[in-house]
Amino acid sequence: MADSQPCWGNAPHYQEAEAQVTVLSADLSADFVSPVHDHARGQLIYAPKGIIMANVDGKSWVLSPTRAAWVTPSAPHSIACLTHSHISTLYVDSALCERLPQDSCLMSITPLFKEMVRKLSSFPDHFDPDSAKARLIPSVIDELQALPLQPLVLTMPTDRRLRRMCERLQRSPAYDAPIHVLAKEAGLSSRHLMRLFHIETGMQFGTWRQQMRLMASLPFLADGVPVMRASQNVGYNSVAAFSTAFKRTFGTSPSQYFLPDSAECAAPLSRK
């Protein structure tokens, strides 16, 4: 299937396929937005080309050719393309998901896994149990299970005042209003805003804002914008401070993040 506007929430063919792992590929326009939906199968949302924002169960990730979102069965999610993108979504039978992360998460895509997905997507939907596709699926699951986890997650608050504030900051990451100004705009005191924000997101506001800015820098870096200008576009006055925060979070420098081998170089999280 290759369609600029695929119906992501209504893909029974892929949900009910014989294969325990099947792939849906599509080209998506830069303004594509899917509705919130869920699947009985687990799902790996992977974009070999382009930049995509994935919202999964109240958390947000920026996906790139080296970063993919693992979505557990029945987890509500949606995607929004930040650039023209090509997407390859793996649907994984729920029985196999017991071997995979039990919480939705961001994963690094290795060159080997990228080639596995490309090969799997080249096979026909219907296949013989003794076919090459059938033999490849266990290896795909083994490699998926071993993919490094990535640390950056942006949890959105549910309180409408805080969510409106956060959505505004996401639209204008360089907006540098101090906390007392943001609190006034939200109709809250600074103390109430900080306390409620931590309750809603589990993060201090300053930490959330830094992670939001780092995520907002990724589309600029993907487009080849120089690191200095990308850092300024998201509100950093110092490229050194931006680079330090970026490497501490992603395990690699801004200039190397989108290189083909960056997913293998980045520091993985431990699987507990």
Secondary structure, DSSP 8 states (H G I E B T S, - for coil): ---SS--TT--HHHHS-SSSEEEEEEEE-TT-B---B--SSEEEEEEEES-EEEEETTEEEEEBTTEEEEE-TT--EEEEESSSEEEEEEEE-TTGGGGS-SS-EEEE--HHHHHHHHHHHHS-SS--TTSHHHHHHHHHHHHHHHS-EE---EE---SHHHHHHHHHHHH-TT----HHHHHHHHTS-HHHHHHHHHHHHSS-HHHHHHHHHHHHHHHHHHTT--HHHHHHHTT-S-HHHHHHHHHHHHSS-TTTTTSTTHHHHS--B---
